[in-house]
Structure formats: C-alpha cells, structure tokens
C-alpha cells in the first residue's frame, strides 16, 4: 500500500550474556555494545531485503513479505529466540 511504511522492531539483547560468550570462546576483549550493534545491522539488512523484494514484486505480495515470511521470522521471532 502506498505510504504504508513498516516500523522495524529491535528486541533487547543481553550484552552481559554476549560478553560472557565472547570471553568463553575468544581471547580478545569484548567491545561493549557490539552484540546490539551487530543484531541491529542484521535486522536492518533483513528489512532492506524486504523492501527490495517488495519493489520487485506486485502489491499482492507485499503483505506476505511484511507479515508472513521475511520480517517476523528474521526481524522478530528469530531475533527474540537467538539474542535474548
């Protein structure tokens, strides 16, 4: 729909858990905020992909892209499961 911009949702990430995981798997120091930054970059990339796909396909696919396949799974459910 024209003018129907979807808002990208960012879920909170446990920086403490990310720091501990980094310490357990690497000798390098954890940069505070890097897990949140990386997650946001991935979610933004997924949202951009959704917009590119919507530009390529007809309007009848826009709802499917927004709600059914790309955004909820990459920018929502996956993010909640993996990063919390």
N, C-alpha and C positions, 0 to 999 in steps of 0.2 A: 504494500500500500504506500502511495506517495506520502512522504513526511512521517512515516512510521518508523522512527529510529528506535532500535532496541538498546537498552542500557546493559553494558557489560557488568556482571556481578563478580566481585572478588570476595572470596571467603578468607577468614583469618588463617594464618599459618603459625604453627608453634615454632618460633625461632629457637627456643630452648631445645626442643627435640631435634631440630635441624643441626644445631651446634653440636649436640651430643653425638649424633650420627656421623658428622664430619670428623669429630675427634676420634671416634672408634675406627674409622675407615681411612684416615689420612694423617700424615704427619704435619701437613700445612695448617695454618691457623684459619679459623672460621671468620669470615667477614660478616659482622652484624648486619642484618637486613638482606643478605644475599639470597636467602631462600624465598622471601617475599618478592624480591625483585625478579627472580627467575620465574616464579609462578605467574606473576603479572605479565611478564614478557610472553610466556606460553599462552595465557588466556587471550592476550591482545592479538597474538598471531592467529589463534583459532577464530576470533571474532572477525579479523580481517579476511580470513579464508571464507567465512560465511558470507561476508559482503561481496567478495569476488564471485562466489558461486551464484548469489542472487542476481548479480549483474549479467551473468552468462545465461541464466535460465529464465523461464517465463514466470510471471507473477503467481501462477498456480503452485509453484514450488517454494515460494518464499516462506510460507507458514511452516512447511515441513523442515526447511533448513533452520529456521529460528527456533522452533519448539521441539521438533521430533528427533532430529538427528545430530546436528552439529553443536549448537550452543549448550543444551542441557548436559550432554554427555561429556564434552570436552571442557566447557567452562563452568559446569555445575557439579554434576554427580561425581565425575572423575576427580575434580579438584577437591571436593569435600572428602572423598574416600582416601585419597593419596596424601593430602597435605595436612589433614587435621590430626 
